Amino acid sequence: MAFKFLATVTSALLFTLSLGAPVLAQLSDTQENAVEELAESSEVFQELATDPEIGIPPILVQDSEAIIVISNLGRGGFIVGGWSGDGLMVARQPNGTWSNPAFVTLGGGSIGLQVGGRSSDIVMLVRNREALGDILEGNIDFDGVVSGTAGPETGSISDPREVDGDILVYSRSSGLFGGAVLDGGTLSFDNDRNEAFYNVVNVTPEEILLYSTLTPIVDTDILTQSLRQAQ
């Protein structure tokens, strides 16, 4: 585990260094944030996909129509608490490849007795085009979906595809709260980061995820490699 963690951290570091100081200096703050999120989400996905205690079945990755990665979903507070996290989303193309990433945010609030804090990394597997369409249209309701549809682990059942659910969720949490409870969660597309990452004003999620004809400001191989390895 220590070696694998070091390898993924090294990969993210080399990705950043490969841009070079001149390139980084030319990026706006929003563009830098997007590049950092690309590296972080790629690392999170790779770690959750290969973690022996989580074990996302490769067949489910192969069959997914879209994948959402949320890094560092934080939650804390006392009596009144809230949480939010950033990440990205990719969609399956007709030829079987993955689209360019669209940046997203996941957030919400809750009222209750909360002591301490928690940070969670989350991977959501979107299993059909109807669910993907609902996400693009902003019609997806995460009440109970995220907290109640945990994906099967590798080897836990003979055929993971038999598990019901339009969206399967895998999470890794730390802190005083266990599991990932996202009651009332709202997934939104981060328009600022998406515009900055593709240098296109008013770019839509559909343009990024369904057509993939846009050119990002940096290479997205670090994410593509993580997705390929998981399959």
Secondary structure, DSSP 8 states (H G I E B T S, - for coil): -HHHHHHHHHHHHHHHHHHHHHHHHHS-HHHHHHHHHHHHHHHHHHHHHH-TTT---HHHHHH-SEEEEEEEEEEEESSEEEEEEEEEEEEB-TTS-B---EEEEEEEEEES---SEEEEEEEEEE-SHHHHHHHHHT----TTHHHH-B---TTSSS-GGGS--SEEEEEEEEESS-S---TT-EEEE-HHHHHHHHT-TT--HHIIIII-----SS--HHHHHHHHHH-
